[in-house]
Amino acid sequence: MSAFASLLTASAAIRVASLNMCADEYLLLLARPAEVASVSRLSRDPSDSSLWRIGRRFPGNRGDLESALPSRPNLLLTMGGGGRATISIARRMGLQTLDLPFPATIDDVERNLDRVAAALGDIRRAIPWRRTLAALRRSQSPPADAIFLGAGGNSVAATSLEAQWMLLAGLRQRMLPGGRASLELLATKPPAVVLRSSYRRNERSLGQSWLDHPLARPRQSRTLVTDGRPWTCAGPLMVNEIARLRSPK
């Protein structure tokens, strides 16, 4: 058990309030139910989180300290700064805080898993995720030219964390001007694989209508549909999504 977790368990059972959907993922995957005080409201919304069924078992907060306090946490989990004033106030109130850095690499995601597992008092909880990730890395295949395609042609940078996950799925994200795929590009230089995000696919919007254009479905390309929700954070939920994309169809 880490010294950080020991400090908490010495006085009370760990109860964690997470104020950020991306931080929620680590908590919901690693914590026991009694250790979760509350999560952000987005993690209880099926449009935003694939963990919504688990998220709805717990109180939701608005992503701020005030809305998290009624759930009586003793550890506040944030990400990427989480509002320095919020962290400072929480500490003055006697709450422990853990601020996870935004991951820039898959290794960063692994380190965040370890940080949260250690804060919960058992670093071993991260091991199953590490093992699955290691197996994906060992069995990585030569990548095919690919374009991640979201609403309105929005894509991801070729050097981004999302592109690193794509490599594990056997896909190499193409460099795109402005991080966007145009209909003209898809028609004249189609990739071997189009990775289409299903994020908010049922919503009526110009961006979603763009995906329905015939040129957004190049015949020369193989199309894979991916659950767009894990890509928002590109965190630990990507492990299972990449395994799914690699499974025989």
C-alpha positions in Angstrom: 0.0 0.0 0.0 1.3 3.5 -0.9 2.0 6.0 1.9 -0.6 8.2 0.3 -3.3 5.6 0.6 -2.1 4.6 4.1 -2.6 8.2 5.2 -6.3 7.9 4.2 -7.0 4.5 5.5 -5.5 5.3 8.8 -8.3 7.7 9.6 -11.2 6.6 7.4 -12.3 4.4 4.4 -11.3 5.9 1.1 -14.1 7.8 -0.6 -13.2 9.4 -3.9 -15.0 12.2 -5.7 -13.9 12.6 -9.3 -14.6 15.9 -11.0 -13.6 15.1 -14.6 -15.0 12.5 -17.0 -11.5 11.4 -18.0 -10.5 11.0 -14.4 -13.8 9.1 -13.8 -12.6 6.4 -16.2 -9.7 5.4 -14.0 -11.8 5.5 -10.8 -14.7 3.5 -12.2 -12.4 0.9 -13.6 -10.3 0.4 -10.5 -12.4 1.3 -7.4 -14.7 -0.8 -5.4 -18.2 0.6 -5.2 -17.8 1.7 -1.6 -14.8 3.7 -2.6 -16.7 5.9 -5.1 -18.3 9.0 -3.6 -19.3 10.7 -6.8 -18.4 11.1 -10.5 -18.9 13.8 -13.0 -22.4 14.0 -14.6 -21.0 13.2 -18.1 -20.0 9.7 -16.9 -23.7 9.0 -16.2 -24.7 10.1 -19.7 -24.9 7.3 -22.3 -24.1 9.8 -25.1 -20.8 10.7 -23.5 -19.5 7.6 -21.6 -19.5 3.9 -22.3 -19.3 3.5 -18.5 -22.7 5.2 -18.0 -24.3 2.1 -16.5 -21.6 2.0 -13.8 -21.6 5.8 -13.4 -25.3 5.9 -12.7 -24.7 3.7 -9.6 -23.2 6.7 -7.9 -24.1 10.4 -7.3 -23.2 12.8 -10.0 -21.4 16.1 -9.6 -21.1 19.2 -11.8 -17.3 19.0 -12.0 -16.8 21.4 -9.1 -16.0 20.9 -5.4 -19.3 22.4 -4.1 -21.4 19.8 -5.9 -19.1 16.9 -4.8 -19.1 17.7 -1.1 -22.6 16.3 -0.3 -21.2 12.8 -1.2 -18.7 13.2 1.7 -15.4 12.4 -0.1 -12.0 12.4 1.6 -10.1 12.3 -1.7 -10.7 14.6 -4.7 -9.6 13.2 -8.1 -9.0 15.7 -10.8 -7.1 15.9 -14.1 -4.9 18.4 -15.8 -4.9 21.0 -13.1 -8.6 20.7 -12.2 -8.7 24.3 -11.2 -5.8 25.1 -8.8 -8.2 27.1 -6.6 -10.4 24.0 -6.2 -7.5 21.9 -5.2 -6.2 24.5 -2.8 -9.7 24.9 -1.1 -10.1 21.1 -0.9 -6.8 20.8 0.9 -7.7 23.5 3.4 -10.9 21.6 4.1 -8.8 18.5 5.0 -9.4 16.6 1.8 -6.6 14.7 0.1 -6.2 15.5 -3.6 -4.8 13.6 -6.6 -4.5 15.5 -9.9 -3.7 13.3 -12.8 -1.8 14.8 -15.8 -3.4 14.7 -19.2 -1.8 11.8 -20.9 0.2 12.5 -24.1 1.3 8.9 -24.6 0.0 5.4 -23.9 2.7 5.1 -21.3 1.2 8.1 -19.5 -2.2 6.3 -19.4 -0.4 3.3 -17.7 1.2 5.7 -15.2 -2.2 7.2 -14.4 -3.7 3.7 -13.8 -0.9 3.1 -11.4 -1.4 6.4 -9.6 -5.1 5.8 -9.1 -4.6 2.2 -8.0 -2.0 3.3 -5.5 -4.3 6.0 -4.1 -7.0 3.3 -3.6 -4.5 1.3 -1.6 -3.7 -1.5 -4.0 -1.4 -1.0 -7.0 -2.2 -4.5 -8.1 -5.6 -3.4 -9.4 -3.8 -1.9 -12.5 -2.2 -5.2 -13.4 -5.0 -6.7 -15.5 -5.1 -3.5 -17.7 -1.3 -3.5 -18.0 -1.3 -7.2 -19.0 -3.9 -6.6 -21.7 -2.1 -3.6 -23.0 1.2 -5.6 -23.1 -0.5 -8.3 -25.1 -1.7 -5.8 -27.6 1.7 -4.4 -28.0 3.3 -7.8 -28.5 0.9 -8.8 -31.2 0.9 -5.4 -33.1 0.7 -5.9 -36.8 2.1 -3.7 -39.7 -0.2 -0.7 -39.9 -2.4 0.2 -42.8 -2.9 3.7 -44.1 -6.0 5.1 -42.2 -8.1 8.2 -41.5 -10.0 8.6 -38.3 -13.3 10.2 -39.3 -15.6 12.1 -37.0 -18.5 14.5 -37.6 -17.8 17.1 -40.2 -14.6 15.3 -41.2 -12.8 16.1 -38.0 -9.9 13.8 -37.4 -6.9 13.4 -35.1 -3.2 14.5 -35.5 -0.8 11.9 -36.8 1.4 12.2 -33.7 -1.5 12.4 -31.2 -2.3 9.9 -28.4 -5.3 8.9 -30.5 -3.0 8.0 -33.3 -0.9 5.9 -30.9 -3.9 3.9 -30.0 -4.7 3.5 -33.7 -1.3 2.0 -34.3 -2.1 -0.7 -31.7 -5.2 -1.5 -33.9 -3.0 -1.8 -37.0 -3.9 1.6 -38.4 -1.5 4.5 -39.2 -3.3 7.8 -39.0 -2.6 9.9 -42.1 -1.3 13.4 -41.7 -4.1 15.8 -42.6 -4.1 19.6 -43.1 -5.8 21.2 -40.2 -6.6 17.9 -38.6 -9.6 17.4 -40.9 -10.4 15.1 -43.9 -12.2 16.9 -46.7 -14.7 15.1 -49.0 -12.4 15.9 -51.9 -9.5 14.2 -50.2 -11.6 11.1 -49.4 -12.7 10.9 -53.1 -9.3 11.4 -54.7 -6.9 9.9 -52.1 -8.9 7.4 -50.1 -7.1 5.6 -47.3 -6.9 1.8 -47.0 -9.1 2.1 -43.9 -11.7 4.7 -42.8 -12.1 4.5 -39.0 -15.6 6.1 -38.5 -16.5 7.4 -35.1 -20.1 6.6 -33.9 -20.0 9.5 -31.4 -23.4 11.1 -31.1 -24.3 9.5 -34.5 -28.0 9.8 -33.9 -28.0 13.5 -33.3 -29.2 15.9 -36.1 -26.4 18.3 -36.9 -24.4 19.5 -39.9 -21.4 17.5 -38.8 -23.4 14.3 -38.7 -25.0 15.0 -42.0 -21.6 15.4 -43.5 -20.8 11.8 -42.6 -23.9 10.7 -44.7 -22.4 12.2 -47.9 -21.6 9.5 -50.4 -18.0 10.8 -50.8 -17.5 10.3 -47.0 -17.9 6.5 -47.8 -15.1 5.8 -50.3 -15.7 2.5 -52.0 -12.0 1.8 -52.2 -11.6 1.9 -48.4 -12.4 -0.6 -45.8 -14.7 1.0 -43.2 -14.4 0.2 -39.5 -16.9 1.7 -37.0 -15.5 2.6 -33.6 -17.3 3.7 -30.5 -16.4 7.3 -30.4 -16.9 7.8 -26.6 -13.6 6.3 -25.4 -11.7 8.5 -27.9 -12.8 11.6 -26.1 -10.3 10.9 -23.3 -8.2 8.3 -25.2 -7.5 6.8 -21.7 -7.8 3.3 -20.3 -11.2 2.5 -22.0 -9.2 2.4 -25.3 -7.6 -0.9 -24.2 -10.9 -2.8 -24.8 -11.9 -0.7 -27.8 -8.6 -1.5 -29.6 -9.0 -5.2 -28.7 -12.5 -5.1 -30.2 -11.2 -3.4 -33.4 -8.6 -6.1 -33.8 -10.9 -9.0 -33.3 -11.9 -11.1 -36.3 -15.2 -9.8 -37.9 
